[in-house]
Amino acid sequence: MSVRTRFAPSPTGYLHIGGARTALFNYLFARHHKGAYLLRIEDTDKERSTQAAVDQILESLAWLGLSPDEPPVFQASREARHAEIAHALLAMGRAYRCWATPEELAEMRERAAAEGRPPRYDRRWRDREPGPEQEGKPFAIRIKAPLEGETVVADLVQGEVRVANTELDDMIILRSDGTPTYLHAVVVDDHDMQITHVIRGDDHLTNTFRQCMVYDAMGWRRPHFAHIPLIHGADGAKLSKRHGAVSVLDFREQGYLPEAVCNYLLRLGWGHGDEEIVPHDRAVELFDIKDVGRAASRMDYAKLTHVNGVYLRQANDERLTREVLTILGRRGVLFGTDGAKRVGMLMPDLKERARTIEELAGAAAFAAHEGPPAMEAKALALLTPEAKARLADLADFLADAPWEKADLEQWLRDYADVKQAKLKDVAQPLRVALSGSTTSPPINAVLWALGRDESLLRITAAAADGG
């Protein structure tokens, strides 16, 4: 059977970064084996599941390039099938009806707590026939857990894991209101979707032994299980909002590229030698579950930002220009066709310094708008009387310059030679006048992108009054 994996989030909130890594591992494993990667929305918690969360999950996966190969399966739509299997187990003698009342269950829990035992159903209806008092009353269906031996799972990450069957309870698979329990529904769905490999967080490992009861009772072949370690914050604690962005779309808003996020998540718990930058095709070629470690990973935002900077420098300039202009528009920066063109012309130089698209947008803003730039305090302080005099002289000198990138660099060098000045003492006042900042791309690139008229307007304005 060809490999079929699935990612199965619950739509009770945003898709967090740990879920995104689980989706990525499922996707890469399926791609590596030329199989199928599927999505199941586990929306059986009707009170907490929302359409907004479903939309956010789908949008997050699409942004990461992890959309499924088939339309999503919605678990809640399959309740009739879940109930069908529960009743099949009942007919086979592998499950039984349970009429235990909420009061009786509470009493069992209290007794167990008093005796220092974990709370567990006492199986009072496992071999008991109902009497007249049960006639017409609703009942739950419980699976018959094995009473002897042990359940063994050959986990592809954790290794062989064993649990004594005495530790398993006769779990409810169908509630008295006819709705399935989560652990039962997952097994039925995975079987019907022909899932061959269940790759999920290791917080689900204990669930696996209970789910195996359903597989075994139905005579279904178990999938291969792979339980991957969780992601913690840099302090080793469970990842939360206080550690920074945890929603996938938060990373988009903060200016990260999806391919950089995927590369970073891939390296959280998986590795191939010293390869740090692993593009999509290379990841598909290399990825294997056997290379996933057992230890929890720690989220390192500085590392993510570094990886993002690498991908920014490799990214298509037109794509980056579109994204930067979108951000500038949201910030209220007014620009026209000329401003957009200037940003595009500067993009090869701008992206060399930036680490996120947000930073890129901040660095590009001066080129987008018309007229003298707003001056940073540090830059304004450099506009001394001597600097203004230099700018007035440069405006005259550059008025007749050939306006090409390489020619402008040579003209500035010639100017510095003639005036017996250091090139930086020529370039820095120009940088302040043109960008309003003490940092910018190479000054000849800035002049070239702004164009003769806009450059001379800004230089003259700075020479006159500092902007």
C-alpha positions in Angstrom: 0.0 0.0 0.0 1.3 3.5 -0.9 2.1 5.8 2.0 -0.8 8.0 3.2 -0.3 10.5 6.0 -2.7 13.0 7.6 -2.6 16.1 9.7 -5.6 16.3 12.0 -6.0 19.6 13.9 -9.0 20.6 16.1 -10.6 23.9 15.0 -10.8 25.2 18.5 -8.2 27.9 18.0 -5.4 29.0 15.7 -2.9 26.7 14.1 0.2 26.9 16.4 3.8 26.4 15.4 3.9 22.9 16.9 0.9 21.8 14.7 2.6 23.4 11.7 5.7 21.3 12.3 3.5 18.1 12.6 1.8 19.0 9.3 5.2 19.6 7.7 6.6 16.2 8.8 3.5 14.5 7.5 3.8 16.4 4.2 7.5 15.6 3.7 7.2 12.0 4.7 4.4 11.5 2.1 6.3 13.4 -0.6 9.5 11.5 0.1 7.6 8.2 -0.4 5.5 9.6 -3.3 2.4 9.1 -1.3 -0.6 11.2 -0.3 -0.8 13.8 2.4 -4.3 14.4 3.8 -6.1 16.8 6.2 -8.8 15.9 8.7 -10.5 18.6 10.7 -11.4 17.1 14.1 -14.4 19.2 14.9 -16.4 16.8 17.2 -16.1 19.3 20.0 -19.1 21.3 18.7 -19.1 23.9 21.6 -15.5 25.0 21.0 -15.0 24.4 17.2 -15.6 27.4 15.0 -15.6 28.2 11.3 -13.1 31.0 12.0 -10.6 28.5 13.3 -11.2 26.2 10.3 -10.6 29.1 8.0 -7.4 30.1 9.9 -6.1 26.5 9.7 -6.7 26.3 6.0 -5.1 29.7 5.4 -2.1 28.9 7.5 -1.5 25.6 5.7 -1.9 27.3 2.3 0.6 30.0 3.3 3.1 27.4 4.3 2.6 25.4 1.1 1.1 22.5 3.0 -2.4 22.3 1.5 -3.6 18.6 1.4 -3.8 16.5 -1.7 -7.5 15.8 -1.3 -10.4 17.9 0.1 -10.4 18.0 3.9 -12.4 15.4 5.8 -14.6 16.9 8.6 -14.8 14.4 11.5 -18.2 15.6 12.7 -19.8 14.7 9.4 -18.9 11.1 9.9 -20.7 10.4 13.2 -23.0 7.9 11.6 -20.0 5.8 10.5 -18.4 6.1 14.0 -21.7 4.8 15.5 -21.9 2.0 13.0 -18.5 0.7 14.0 -19.4 1.0 17.7 -22.5 -1.1 17.2 -20.5 -3.6 15.0 -18.1 -4.1 18.0 -21.1 -4.6 20.2 -22.5 -7.2 17.9 -19.2 -9.0 17.8 -19.0 -9.2 21.6 -16.0 -6.9 21.6 -17.9 -4.1 23.3 -20.8 -3.8 25.8 -23.7 -1.6 26.9 -23.1 0.4 30.0 -25.9 2.0 32.1 -23.6 3.4 34.8 -25.1 6.7 36.0 -23.1 10.0 36.5 -23.5 9.5 40.3 -22.1 6.0 40.1 -19.1 7.2 38.1 -18.5 10.0 40.5 -18.6 7.5 43.4 -16.0 5.3 41.6 -13.7 8.3 41.1 -14.0 9.3 44.8 -13.3 5.8 46.0 -10.2 5.5 43.7 -8.9 8.8 45.0 -9.4 7.8 48.6 -7.5 4.5 47.9 -4.7 6.3 46.0 -5.7 4.6 42.7 -6.1 6.3 39.3 -9.8 6.9 38.6 -11.1 4.0 36.4 -14.5 2.5 35.6 -14.9 -0.7 37.5 -16.4 -2.7 34.5 -19.6 -3.4 36.4 -21.6 -3.8 33.2 -19.0 -5.8 31.3 -20.6 -9.2 32.0 -23.9 -8.1 33.5 -27.3 -8.5 31.8 -29.7 -5.5 32.0 -32.8 -5.8 34.1 -36.3 -4.3 33.7 -35.1 -1.0 35.2 -32.7 -0.5 32.2 -35.5 -0.9 29.7 -35.7 2.1 27.4 -32.9 3.9 29.2 -30.0 5.4 27.2 -26.7 3.5 27.5 -23.1 4.1 26.5 -21.0 1.6 24.6 -17.7 0.6 26.1 -15.0 -1.5 24.4 -13.7 -4.5 26.2 -10.1 -3.9 27.1 -7.8 -6.9 27.2 -7.4 -8.1 30.8 -4.0 -9.9 30.5 -0.7 -9.4 28.7 0.5 -6.1 27.3 0.0 -3.9 24.3 3.2 -3.2 22.3 3.7 -0.3 19.9 6.7 -0.2 17.6 7.0 3.6 17.4 9.1 4.9 14.6 10.5 7.7 16.8 10.1 6.5 20.4 11.1 2.9 19.7 9.2 -0.1 21.2 6.8 1.1 23.9 4.9 -1.3 26.1 1.9 -0.9 28.4 0.4 -3.6 30.6 -3.2 -4.3 29.6 -4.2 -4.0 33.3 -3.5 -0.3 32.8 -6.1 0.1 30.1 -9.7 0.8 30.9 -12.9 -0.2 29.1 -13.2 3.2 27.4 -16.5 4.6 26.1 -16.6 4.6 22.3 -20.2 5.8 21.9 -21.8 8.1 24.5 -25.3 7.6 25.7 -26.5 10.5 23.5 -25.2 8.6 20.4 -22.1 10.7 19.8 -18.7 9.0 19.4 -15.7 9.7 21.6 -12.7 11.3 20.1 -10.4 8.3 20.5 -12.9 6.0 18.8 -13.6 8.4 15.9 -9.9 8.9 15.1 -9.4 5.2 14.6 -12.4 4.8 12.4 -11.4 7.8 10.3 -7.8 6.8 10.0 -8.9 3.3 8.8 -11.4 4.6 6.3 -8.9 7.2 5.0 -6.4 4.3 4.6 -3.8 6.1 6.6 -0.6 4.1 6.7 1.5 6.4 9.0 0.2 8.4 12.0 2.7 11.1 12.7 1.8 13.3 15.6 3.0 14.9 18.8 4.2 12.6 21.6 1.5 14.0 23.9 -0.7 11.5 22.0 1.4 8.5 22.8 -0.7 7.4 25.7 -3.8 7.6 23.5 -2.3 5.2 21.1 -2.6 2.2 23.4 -6.3 2.9 23.8 -6.8 3.4 20.1 -5.0 0.1 19.4 -7.9 -1.6 21.3 -10.3 -0.5 18.5 -7.9 -1.5 15.7 -7.4 -4.9 17.3 -11.0 -5.5 18.2 -12.1 -4.8 14.6 -9.3 -6.9 13.1 -7.9 -3.9 11.3 -4.3 -3.5 10.6 -2.7 -0.8 12.7 -1.0 2.1 11.0 2.7 2.8 11.8 2.9 5.3 14.6 5.5 8.0 15.0 5.2 10.3 18.0 7.4 13.4 17.6 8.7 15.5 20.6 7.0 18.8 21.4 8.4 22.3 20.9 9.3 24.2 24.0 10.2 27.9 24.5 13.9 28.9 24.9 13.5 28.5 28.7 12.4 24.9 28.3 8.8 25.6 29.3 5.8 24.7 27.2 5.6 27.1 24.3 3.1 29.9 24.9 2.2 33.5 24.0 4.8 34.9 26.3 7.5 33.3 24.2 6.5 35.3 21.1 4.6 34.3 18.0 2.9 31.0 18.3 0.2 31.2 15.7 1.5 30.4 12.2 -0.1 33.6 10.8 1.7 35.7 13.4 4.9 34.7 11.6 3.5 36.0 8.4 2.5 39.3 10.0 6.0 39.6 11.5 7.6 39.4 8.0 8.8 35.8 7.8 8.8 33.9 4.5 6.9 30.6 4.5 9.8 28.7 3.1 12.0 30.0 5.9 9.5 29.0 8.5 9.3 25.5 7.0 13.1 25.2 6.9 13.4 26.3 10.5 10.6 23.9 11.6 12.2 21.1 9.7 15.4 21.5 11.7 13.5 21.5 15.0 14.0 17.9 15.9 15.2 16.6 12.6 18.6 16.9 11.0 20.9 15.7 8.2 24.5 16.3 8.9 25.4 20.0 9.2 22.9 21.1 6.6 21.1 24.2 8.0 19.5 25.6 4.8 17.3 22.8 3.4 15.1 24.0 0.5 11.9 22.3 -0.3 13.1 19.8 -2.9 16.1 18.9 -0.8 13.9 18.4 2.2 11.6 16.0 0.2 14.7 14.1 -0.9 16.2 13.7 2.5 13.3 13.5 5.0 12.8 10.3 6.9 11.2 9.7 10.3 14.2 7.7 11.5 16.2 11.0 11.7 13.7 12.6 14.1 15.2 12.8 17.6 13.4 11.9 20.9 14.2 15.1 22.8 12.0 18.1 22.9 13.1 21.0 20.7 13.5 24.6 21.8 12.2 27.5 19.8 15.0 29.9 18.9 13.6 33.1 17.3 17.1 34.5 16.6 17.9 31.3 14.6 14.6 31.6 12.8 15.3 35.2 11.9 18.8 34.2 10.6 17.3 31.5 8.4 14.7 34.0 7.2 17.5 36.4 6.2 19.1 33.7 4.1 15.9 33.1 2.3 15.2 36.8 1.8 18.5 37.2 0.0 17.6 34.3 -2.3 14.0 35.5 -2.9 12.6 36.9 -6.1 12.9 40.7 -6.2 9.4 41.2 -7.7 7.8 39.1 -5.1 9.6 41.0 -2.3 8.6 44.3 -3.8 5.0 43.3 -3.9 5.0 42.3 -0.3 6.9 45.4 0.8 4.5 47.7 -1.0 1.6 45.9 0.7 3.1 46.5 4.1 3.8 50.1 3.3 0.3 50.6 2.1 -1.0 49.2 5.5 1.3 51.6 7.3 -0.2 54.5 5.5 2.8 55.3 3.3 1.6 57.1 0.2 3.3 56.2 -3.0 2.5 56.2 -6.7 3.9 54.3 -9.7 7.3 56.1 -9.5 7.6 55.2 -5.8 6.8 51.6 -6.4 9.3 51.5 -9.2 12.0 53.0 -7.0 11.4 50.3 -4.3 11.8 47.6 -7.0 15.0 49.1 -8.3 16.5 49.1 -4.8 15.3 45.7 -3.8 18.5 43.8 -4.8 20.5 46.1 -2.4 17.8 46.4 0.3 17.4 42.7 0.8 21.1 42.2 1.5 20.7 43.8 4.9 17.2 42.9 6.0 16.2 39.8 8.0 12.4 40.1 7.7 10.0 41.6 5.3 8.9 44.0 8.0 12.5 45.2 8.3 12.7 45.4 4.5 9.6 47.6 4.4 11.1 49.9 7.0 14.3 50.2 5.0 12.4 50.8 1.7 9.9 53.4 2.9 12.1 56.4 2.1 12.2 55.4 -1.6 8.5 54.9 -1.9 7.2 58.4 -1.0 7.8 61.6 -2.9 9.9 64.6 -1.6 12.3 65.0 1.2 12.3 62.1 3.7 11.4 62.4 7.4 14.6 62.7 9.3 15.7 60.4 12.1 17.1 62.3 15.1 20.6 60.7 14.6 20.6 61.6 10.9 19.4 65.2 11.5 22.3 65.7 13.9 24.8 65.0 11.0 23.4 67.9 9.0 26.0 70.4 10.3 26.7 73.6 8.5 29.7 71.9 6.9 27.6 69.0 5.7 24.9 71.3 4.3 27.6 73.2 2.3 28.9 69.9 1.0 25.4 68.9 -0.1 24.9 72.2 -1.9 28.2 71.6 -3.7 27.2 68.0 -4.5 23.9 69.1 -6.0 25.8 71.3 -8.5 28.3 68.5 -9.2 25.7 65.8 -9.8 23.4 67.9 -11.9 25.3 66.9 -15.1 26.3 63.3 -14.0 25.3 60.4 -16.2 22.5 58.7 -14.2 23.6 55.1 -14.2 24.5 53.0 -11.1 28.2 52.4 -12.0 28.7 55.9 -13.4 27.4 57.5 -10.3 29.8 55.6 -8.1 32.7 56.8 -10.2 31.4 60.4 -10.1 31.3 60.3 -6.4 34.9 58.9 -6.2 36.1 61.6 -8.6 34.4 64.2 -6.4 36.1 62.9 -3.3 39.5 62.9 -5.1 39.1 66.5 -6.4 38.0 67.8 -2.9 40.6 65.7 -1.2 37.9 64.2 1.0 37.2 60.7 2.3 34.5 58.9 0.3 32.5 58.2 3.5 32.5 61.9 4.3 30.9 62.5 0.9 28.5 59.6 1.0 27.2 60.1 4.5 25.6 63.5 4.1 24.1 62.3 0.8 22.7 59.2 2.6 21.1 61.4 5.2 19.6 63.8 2.6 18.3 61.0 0.4 17.0 58.5 3.0 16.6 60.5 6.2 18.7 57.8 7.9 22.3 57.0 8.7 22.0 53.6 7.0 20.9 52.7 3.5 21.9 50.7 0.5 25.1 51.9 -1.4 24.6 55.6 -2.1 25.1 55.2 -5.9 22.2 52.6 -5.9 20.0 55.1 -3.9 20.8 57.9 -6.3 20.1 55.7 -9.3 16.8 54.4 -8.0 15.5 57.8 -6.9 16.4 59.3 -10.2 18.0 62.6 -11.0 15.1 65.0 -10.3 14.0 63.3 -7.0 17.6 63.0 -5.8 18.5 66.7 -6.5 15.3 67.8 -4.9 16.1 65.9 -1.7 19.8 67.0 -1.7 18.9 70.7 -2.2 16.2 70.6 0.5 18.7 69.1 3.1 21.3 71.6 2.1 18.9 74.5 2.7 17.3 73.5 6.0 18.1 69.9 7.0 14.8 68.6 5.7 
